[in-house]
């Protein structure tokens, strides 16, 4: 943790709803005039797409498990190094994983490859990580100790799988059968490395559908926001005053003393209300420690390094 150069980590697999948190944070950054450098968890995958398929084939023949959810499929040591360096100096090394043809075309590369490692913009107020391992502990690696704010996009497995199938078939060119196979191959690492992180995060957001999603591999329509509830659990570190939240979010209620429930359609507003005072305090303390008393209007604000 570093009060001088704070780190915010969003942990969750694809389809868990982290894009809404990103949108809420981007609004907050503009309001608070914060420059946040954005880091994709996929940048720390160990293999490009073609090599990963070959390595997975070899692992299966050898009776081993390899997936992007587990440590063997990622450079968790490099991610930890980045968090340490950013917390100490406000910069570090990262790159992009080019998921789609559109992303790859910008760099004249093939989809599923990486851009070169490069130094991040040194003029930032905060590091925002979004990926699978923002609170992971694996062997000697302990990523969970570094973020100043750790946000979990906790899984509702069937809903998450439905979203993954929809995204990977529509945007990444996979067949439905290929996506289903990848889900099955990742289950061991999902249970051992992904879900345990949500016991270490400071705030968890979890979308719960109130319509039938019992067969995520069938042809059911994706639940709309109005057909879901958002369950928000708070750890001790950032326990809010619930009375203003209950007053400001129509229909909100508490299911436990540390858990707020809101309509899925109010997700963006709820996240923004919850995260705004936290980000404000982190940045205020950071700027005090760095002796920043005035932020030039032409400095800019928002997210740096977004490619997705």
Secondary structure, 3 states (H helix, E strand, C coil): CCCCCEEEEEECCCCCCHHHHHHHHHHHHHHHCCEEEEEEHHHHECCCHHHHHHHHHHHHHCCCCCCCCCHHHECHHHHHHHHHHHHHHCCCEECCECCCHHHHHHCCCCCCCECCCEECCCCCCEEEEEECCCCCEECCEEHHHCCCEEEEECCCHHHHHHHHHHHHHHHCCCCHHHHHHHHHHHHHHHHHHHHHHHHCCCEEEEEEECCCCCCCCCCCCCCCHHHEEEEEEECHHHCCCHHHHHHHCCCCEEEECCEEEEEHHHHHHHHHHHHHHHHHHHHHHHHHHCCCCCCCHHHCCEEECCCC
